[in-house]
Amino acid sequence: MLTAITMYTLSTAIHVVFVVSFIAPSGAFSVIGPMAKSNPQHAVFALKVNKKIYETLIFPGVLVVWGTGIYQSSDGGFSGDDLWLSISVAIYALMTIASIFVLYPATKSVLAELEGKTEPGPPSEQAQKKLKTLGTIGPMMGIGMIVITFLMVAQPF
């Protein structure tokens, strides 16, 4: 039996596919970062991988998820009274801001410094602070994704 696919259903499918395929790979950062920290000789490669994941998966995914999410909330009869949705959107907005204005620039900056090093030795103090920021905010982003996923699926309140 063929079921009619509505724009809302199509938008929901695209939304979920992009969350799973384009944003979920950011979970790899929680493995890549600690491995690079324990094997500093691989730090440049790890940062290149992270940067590539940001550019090719996360940024396009964030845009599509925002677009489909806005469409779904307007077409799906959701309101500001849906606390689970309001909390999810607030967390996602914070994560988007952190990703675009903190994590990605820090990754690019540290990578540029490490690639430009001609002498062996640790990164600059500024780069070390940025690496610490990456190591601190990254896990919070993972927790945020778990909370959003729970709220979207369970819609508890």
Buried (B, 14 or more C-beta within 10 A) or exposed (E): EEEEEEEBEEBBEBBEBBBEEBBBBBBEBEEBBEEBBEEEEBBBEBBBBBBEBBEEBBBEBBEBBBBBBEBBBEEBEBEEEBEBBBBBBEBBEEBBEBBBEBBBEBBBBBBEBBEEEEEEEEBEEEBEEBBEBBBEBBEEBBEBBEBBBEBBEEEEE
